[in-house]
Amino acid sequence: MPKIKKVKEGFLENQLSKYHVECKGVTIDVYDVLKAFNVVNPATQHAIKKLLKGGERGFKDVNKDYQEAIESIERAIELNK
């Protein structure tokens, strides 16, 4: 039986999503980054997620993700008014 290592609290190696990456020897995901930078606006969070993994999630190409990020940033600006 292959050994499955725990790479992040609550996650085993085979349970990581496409949003997990290794950074300086630590496994993090986009939500860790959003929390670390105190990004609280949901539209901004959505834009950042699309920019960080644009075209890599298997659903849309990079240009579609970038266009949706622009739309999310425009919505974030509306929410901040």
SEZATOR-702560 format. One record per residue (C-alpha): x, z, y. Coordinates in Angstrom, 3 decimals. Layout:
+----------+----------+----------+
:       px :       pz :       py :
+----------+----------+----------+
:        X :        Z :        Y :
...
+----------+----------+----------+
END
This chain:
+----------+----------+----------+
:       px :       pz :       py :
+----------+----------+----------+
:    0.000 :    0.000 :    0.000 :
:    1.493 :   -0.977 :    3.396 :
:    2.256 :    1.853 :    5.772 :
:    0.093 :    1.691 :    8.911 :
:    1.611 :    3.475 :   11.855 :
:   -0.202 :    5.218 :   14.642 :
:    0.806 :    3.432 :   17.855 :
:   -1.522 :    5.039 :   20.369 :
:   -3.694 :    8.136 :   20.289 :
:   -6.812 :    7.191 :   18.380 :
:   -5.530 :    3.765 :   17.272 :
:   -3.762 :    2.541 :   14.176 :
:   -1.546 :   -0.545 :   14.315 :
:   -4.196 :   -2.794 :   12.749 :
:   -6.892 :   -1.568 :   15.181 :
:   -5.260 :   -2.696 :   18.406 :
:   -7.139 :   -5.212 :   20.505 :
:   -5.805 :   -8.307 :   22.214 :
:   -5.558 :   -6.162 :   25.370 :
:   -2.834 :   -3.935 :   23.924 :
:    0.800 :   -4.665 :   24.780 :
:    4.065 :   -2.829 :   24.415 :
:    5.652 :   -1.777 :   27.686 :
:    8.935 :    0.160 :   27.761 :
:    8.417 :    1.249 :   24.175 :
:    4.840 :    2.467 :   24.704 :
:    1.682 :    0.698 :   23.556 :
:   -0.798 :    0.417 :   26.425 :
:   -3.866 :   -1.624 :   27.210 :
:   -5.366 :   -3.016 :   30.399 :
:   -7.529 :    0.081 :   30.770 :
:   -4.421 :    2.293 :   30.858 :
:   -3.068 :    0.107 :   33.676 :
:   -6.344 :    0.289 :   35.612 :
:   -6.384 :    4.072 :   35.285 :
:   -2.709 :    4.411 :   36.252 :
:   -3.316 :    2.439 :   39.440 :
:   -6.686 :    4.129 :   40.117 :
:   -8.622 :    0.857 :   40.166 :
:  -12.224 :    2.057 :   40.351 :
:  -14.181 :   -0.968 :   41.596 :
:  -15.660 :   -2.601 :   38.462 :
:  -15.405 :   -6.114 :   39.905 :
:  -11.715 :   -5.541 :   40.699 :
:  -11.184 :   -4.185 :   37.187 :
:  -12.779 :   -7.304 :   35.736 :
:  -10.588 :   -9.598 :   37.860 :
:   -7.396 :   -7.790 :   36.871 :
:   -8.292 :   -7.982 :   33.184 :
:   -8.844 :  -11.741 :   33.475 :
:   -5.558 :  -12.211 :   35.366 :
:   -3.491 :  -10.146 :   32.929 :
:   -4.772 :  -11.956 :   29.828 :
:   -5.864 :  -15.297 :   31.278 :
:   -6.430 :  -17.871 :   28.546 :
:   -5.167 :  -15.532 :   25.823 :
:   -8.402 :  -14.032 :   24.549 :
:   -9.483 :  -17.104 :   22.613 :
:  -12.695 :  -17.827 :   24.499 :
:  -11.755 :  -19.618 :   27.707 :
:   -8.759 :  -21.475 :   29.022 :
:   -6.511 :  -19.964 :   31.674 :
:   -8.089 :  -21.916 :   34.546 :
:  -11.592 :  -20.711 :   33.614 :
:  -10.372 :  -17.121 :   33.479 :
:   -8.636 :  -17.515 :   36.857 :
:  -11.792 :  -18.998 :   38.397 :
:  -13.795 :  -16.068 :   37.085 :
:  -11.171 :  -13.689 :   38.487 :
:  -11.645 :  -15.276 :   41.919 :
:  -15.401 :  -14.802 :   41.605 :
:  -14.877 :  -11.166 :   40.626 :
:  -12.585 :  -10.581 :   43.609 :
:  -15.221 :  -12.094 :   45.906 :
:  -17.761 :   -9.684 :   44.400 :
:  -15.342 :   -6.779 :   44.835 :
:  -15.078 :   -7.625 :   48.538 :
:  -18.880 :   -7.581 :   48.794 :
:  -19.047 :   -4.191 :   47.096 :
:  -16.462 :   -2.755 :   49.495 :
:  -18.489 :   -3.658 :   52.603 :
+----------+----------+----------+
END
